[in-house]
Amino acid sequence: MFQWRPATALPAILATTLVVLTAGCSHLGSNADNEADDEDAVEFVELDPSITKLDEAAIGVSGPEQIEEAIEALDQTGPRLVRELGQDGAGLPEGGDLFERIRKGYTLSDIDHPSVELELRWFVKHPDYLDRTFKRGERYLHYIVGELEARNMPLELALLPVVESAFNPVAYSRARASGLWQFIAETGRRYGLKQNWYYDGRRDVIASTNAALDYLQFLHDEFEGDWLLAVAAYNCGEARVAREVAKNARAGKPTDYFSLKLPRETRAYVPKLLAMRRIVGDPTSHGLAFAPIANAPYFVKVDVGGQLDLHVAAELADLSKEEILALNPAFNHWITDPDGPHHILVPVDRNDRFKEGIAALPPSERVRVVYHRVRRGDTLGEIADKYGISVAAIKNANKIRGSMIHPGQELLIAAAPKGVQLPSEAQLAAYEEETPARSRAPSDKHVVRRGDTLWSIAKTHGVSMNRLANSNGLDSDDTLSIGQVLSIPGTARLAATDSSTVARSTTYVVRRGDTMSTIATKFRVRLADLLGWNNLTKRSVIKPGQRLVMYIDDRRRAGI
């Protein structure tokens, strides 16, 4: 066993301040301008409240909560993976034990330090915690190990998600870090992790793993091959670690990890990894036994060719909803992002079945999920009646207690009943927006969007609801489907000086940083009109990805 001793001073790593890259729970960016002398002081970056609000609006919260329930349900199933010595365990699986493969790939030193002993004692006293953690990790570990080996990185790093998230793919920290590897939004975007209303790449098993390893490799290079400093920087930001290294170097002090004055969380972070390394390396010496995990891929990535409802995916693969969510936790609302990624992870033994099902699936059956955008005056009972489901089902799917809903709220209608027609991909493509200001169908047509009703469409186009229904062969209480095209009797016109100018509808997709005022200015329409066309008020919050309808005459389109 390596005995810890202060190392000789390393050269100062940086002559200038590093750009702070932060990544999560953990990865709280340190304030480079504030050097606190209190050894227990932890420095945090203050998050801009408006950015935080925007991120939450863009990402949503209902999806992760549903996935959390799925993870918790799966935690209660299957045999134990971690147990105390003397309890019966599983035999060696075909292909060998993944834990043994990890042990053989150890390259970090086993450091004897009081902080490591402290963390080790906690883990040993909580075998149930370890069992739940590695039950989750069983799905992801083989992929992580393979990626580490391909990069020639220490296999101890496969245990870092134990420290970060307890292998919970929807773990969400007080610093708003998310996923197995606990990226905050900004660092996730910096490492290519897409985040929007449909999808959060920080929770994508494959994408987040690759981003985390990219970041760790970068840190390893920054700190001249010192993996402990790299791991510490992954936790609190490389600027903070570099500053402490430089400060110790100037004072002639050792610059190894254990000699630095780092935030309290970071002082425990590396010892936790080293303690887990020691336990997995030799569980019996700590009174524990680890059942073997099959040294074989758990999942396979399948290209599904477009947007897909996860309910449909589960049925095609013959999987429980819990398992499909655990493997695909990046999708916020039971449906994949229409703009991609267009792949689903399924267990290896369901691969053939799933691929056959996808190949035979008609486009009209790919999407069953619907969302209802609450309008002023809506009640849960009316919405339930509209979609032919129970109030309890809506409340359960959306984590609603009581009966309060508010205008602008988007309610998940979990799986649409057979009576409700849902859009085909062709219909969706008819109104998906690719550029901010592309003209749509003329104003004598209306493509149904989320939350539309006959009444709201009639009001928008200035016609009576009965006339609108009759023109389209509908009854006034008929349910509309997203993507359905309605004919509008008569031609809408703008109230402009030239009353002969025809107003044509345009759908605008809200971008990050947009406000209703800036959009109105961009398209030279009155703010009051823009709000009215979309049943919004000045207090309404818009979010990236939201679609706004507006009516712009041809002269304005031409810039006259």
Secondary structure, DSSP 8 states (H G I E B T S, - for coil): -EE---------S-SS-------SSS-----TT-----TT--------HHHHHHHHHHH-SHHHHHHHHHHHHHHTSS--SEEETTS------TT-BHHHHHHHT--S--EE-HHHHHHHHHHHT-HHHHHHHHHHHHHHHHHHHHHHHHTT--GGGGGHHHHHHTT-TT-B-TT--BTTTTB-HHHHHHTT--BSSSBBGGG-HHHHHHHHHHHHHHHHHHTTT-HHHHHHHHHH-HHHHHHHHHHHHHTT---SGGGS---HHHHHHHHHHHHHHHHHH-GGGGTEEE---BSS--EEEEE--S--BHHHHHHHHT--HHHHHHH-TTBTTSB--TTS--EEEEEGGGHHHHHHHHHH--GGGS---EEEE--TT--HHHHHHHHT--HHHHHHHTT--TT---TT-EEEE-S--TTS----HHHHHHH--SSTT-B-S-TTEEE--TT--HHHHHHHHT--HHHHHHHTT--TT----TT-EEE-SS--B--SSSTT-BEEEEEEE--TT--HHHHHHHHT--HHHHHHHTT--TT----TT-EEEEEEEHHHHTT-
